[in-house]
Amino acid sequence: MMHNLQGIIRKSSNNALNQWERLGYVANNLSNMNTKGYKSVRFEQLLSADGYLTGEIRMDYQQGSLQITSNPYDVAIDGAGYIPVFNERGEVAYTRDGAFKQGKGGYLVTSDNWVVGNGIKIPSTAYRFEIKPNGEVFAYNKGDNKGKKLGTIPLVVFDNPEGLDLCDNNKLRPTDESGEPRMIKDHDRIVQNQIENSNVSVFGSVTDMLRLNASMLASTKMMKVVDDMYNKSINIRES
């Protein structure tokens, strides 16, 4: 009996820890509900043959809603794809967060100063600039209708986006599971003056949090009951 009680305690502890880990992902999703281009993370629970809970982390790559803005630096991706960016150390990452700005030297950069694409420099003398659906960026002088091409915002896809590694500041890096990035040619997925919102479902996340909280309380109570039974059985054996 004591062996069975110990097994129940181990399984209950394991299950409670898995629920706690899943709760952390749900809370992280809610904290990023206003993060542009953020993709929610879900923790799928699996019950093994021996009764222990395990889980897999998966990302939901469904597109978030597009929001019109008055900022010409804002860019949204309407469809699949990621924009490559790099920092001053030459590290490359990928993002769908198109809240860009004009950074040092006039280059188009992310909100935390990662350079977009291969480096697109917007002249300070430009009257206006345009980002076309295929990612080409043009600058116009006043009265100039032709414009000058400054560069192209590249767009890439991955064979298995769920295998991407989520990094700081809403960026992603490829892994062996995701495969290497592949450049998209002849597309029309770039939208200027719009931004992609987070795809987090607030209602679904709150529901998950309440359900997980109730499940954790039940697991904790079960461990308490079994622990009491375990202590009583020890006292009986010793008396």
N, C-alpha and C positions, 0 to 999 in steps of 0.2 A: 504493500500500500504506500509505504514511504517513497519507493521508487516512482510510483505512478504520480504521487503528489509533486515530487521534484520535477517530473516531466511537464506537468501542467503549469507549474510556475515558470519553467524555462520558456515554454511556448507562449504563455501570457506576456512575459517580459519582452520576448522577441516581437510579438504582435503589437504591443504598446509602442515600442521603439520605432517600428515601421509606420505606425499611425502618426507618431510625433514628427518623423521626417517628412511625411506627406503633408502634414499641417504646415510645415515650414515653407514648402513650395507654394501652397495655396496663399499663405500670407505674403510671400514675395510677389506673387502675381498681383494681389490687391495693391501692394505698395507701388507697383509699376503701371497702374491703370491709366495714368496720364503721361506715361513715357512714350514718346512718338516712335512708331514702328516696332514697339516691343511685342514679342511673341510669347504667349503664355506657356508655362511649363506644367506638365501634368505627370503625376506619379502613379503608374498603373500597378496595382497590387496583384500578386499571383500567389495562390495557395499551393505549396508543394505537397507531394504525396505523404510526407511525414507530419503534416499539419502546421508547418511553419510558414509564416508570411514572408514573401520576398517582393521585390518591386523593380520596375524599370522606369527610368526617367525619359520622357518623350516631350518634344516641343510641338505645339500646335502652330503650323505655318499658314493657317488660313489668314487671308488678307484682312487687315483692319479697315475701317471706313476712312474715306478720303475727306479731308477738311480743307475748304478753300481759305486761303490767307491773302493778305495784302503784301506779303514779303516776296520779292522776286527771287530771293536766294533759296526759298523753300522748294523742295523737290519731292514728289511722291512717285512710287513705282506702282503702276496699275497693271498687276499681273505678277508672274514669278520673276525672281531675280534679286541680285544683291549688288551694291556699289562697292568696288574696292577702294580702300583708303590706306594711307600710310603715314607713319609718324616720323619725327626727325631722326630716329634711330634706324629707319628703314624697315621697320616691322609692318607687315601688311595684314589687314583685317578686312571684314566685309560687314556691310550694314544696310538696313532699310530705313534708318532714321535720316531723313533728308532735310533736317533743320540746319541748313548750311549758312555760312556767312563769309564775308571777305576778310581774310586773315592777313598775316604778315606778308608784305611784298605784293599784296593785291590778289593772292591766290585764294581759290575757292576751297574752304575747309569746313570740317565738321564743327559742332559746338565746342568740342574740346581740342580743336586745332590739329586734327589729322587732315592731311592734304587729300583732296578728292581726285581719284583717277591718277593720271600721270602728271598732274599739276596744270591747272587752268588759271592763268593770270588774267584778271579783269582790269583793264586800264582805268586809272582814276579819272581820266579825261572822257571816258565813255558817257554818252548822254543816256543810254540805256543798254541793257543786254537781254538776250533772249535764249532760253534753253528749249530746244526743239524736242519733239517726241522721241526722236532717235538718239537723243543725248548730245547733239551738237550744240555748242555754245557760240553765239555771235554777239559782237559788240557793235553798237551803232553810234555814230556821231550825229549831232543835231542836223536834220535835213537829209541824212543819209539813209536810203531805203535798202541798200544792198548789204551793208554790214561787213564785218571782218570776222572770219572764223577763228576762235581762240583755242579750240580743242573739243574733245568729246568726253562726256561722262560715260565711262564703260559700264556694262551690265553683264553679270555672269550668273550662271546657274550651277547647281551641284546635282549629281545623280541621286544622292540620298541626303537631303537637307536635314533630316532628323539626326544625322550623325555629326552635325556641326557642333563645335565647342563654344558655349556661351562665355564671353569674356566681360571685362569691365566696360561700363559706359555703353551698353547695348550694342556691342560688337561681337562678331563671330569669327572663328578660325576653323579652317578645314582639318579633318582628321582622316585616318585611313578608312574609317567607316563612311565618311561623307564623300570621299573621292576628291579629285582636284577640280578647281573651278573651270568652267567652259564658257568662253565668250559668246554672247548672243549678238548676232549680226542682223541688220535690217529689221529692227524692231520699232515699235511706236509706243513704248511703255512708260516713258518719262513724262511727267506732268509738272509743269512749272506753276508756282503760286498755289500749290496744294501740299498737304502733309498727311502722311498716313498715321492714323491713331492706333493706339494699342488694341489688340484683338481680345483683351481680357474681358470675360463676361462677369460683370460685378455680381449679378444675381446668382449665377452658377457658382462663383467662388465663395460667396457668403453661405450658400446652401451647403457646399462641401465642408466649409469650416465648422458649421453647426453640427453636421453629421459626424465629422471626425472628432469633435469635442465630446459628443455623446458616446462615441465608440471608445474613446480613451478612458472616459469615466467608468464605463462598464468593465473594461479590461483591468483597470486599477482596483475596482471593487472585487472582481474575480480573484485577483492575486491576493488581496487581503483575506478573503474567505478561505482560500486554499492554504495560505500561510498560517492562519489560525488552526486549521485542521492539522497541518503538519506539526505545529508546536504541541497540540493536544496529543497527537499520536506518540510523540517523543516522551511526553510526561507519563503516558500510560505504560510505555515500555520500561521506563525507569522506576515506576512505582511498584 
